[in-house]
Amino acid sequence: MISRGHEEDARPSPSPEKGWIKADFHLHTAEDPKDLITYSARDLLHRAHTLGFHALAITLHDAVLEDSSLSETAINLGIRLIPGAELRLEGADVVVLNLSKKEAAEIHKLSDLAAFRQRRGKSALIIAPHPFYVLGGSMGERLLEYIDVFDAVEVCHFHTAWFNRNRRAIEIAEAFKKPLVATSDAHRFHGFGRHYTLIEADPDAGVEGIFEAIRNHCVKPVSPDMTNAQLAKQLWCMFVTDKWNQWQARRAKRG
Ligand SMILES: [Zn+2]
């Protein structure tokens, strides 16, 4: 059951009910090698702390952020920071959690995920992000072919009452008994905090404890519909502000 309604009605609660942890496992920050993002991983951690998050994964495009001082900040803020990446494999994005830089560099094709899965067993988690969104990298119907390597299917944040490409993903997740996780796939600071997953697990459960709770469907994805005004803002950011910033950055680089 996905908690929806309108975004305004779904202000992130600073402290979810006892026994549940608040998590977002698909996030981008300024350290991203592909996208131009204006807030750092450290900014995001502090914001997450304010919003009552217990677990995060910063999933840069094709890169794992390994930074011990960042991990230390996360510990001090009471946030479990799980290493991860959003890998583009044969044109399809895949979110892999709890992997190292070295492991990420060894995954090139969708078929490599099976070997990774076998090697790592339950200590890693593989999510199919926005599988039916055509902009960017989506798996589409290939999700069916590779469904066995996935632990969970993402509910993409980009939906309104009248536009929702999550329906097919939800149908497949239900058919194959895969849990749904909601994420913000944040590329902008204001895009973080409204879409997340509540997981029934102890805040002190290790990474594997959290993954186990997800696999056991002890999750409540929270993903409210965008209002038309929020949709307009998002599209403006994607197609105007971001493009302008990218152009400025390229110009600055050229000197
Ligand atoms: Zn992403």
Residues whose N, C-alpha, C, O or C-beta is under 5 A from the ligand:
A	BS01	ZN	E86 D185
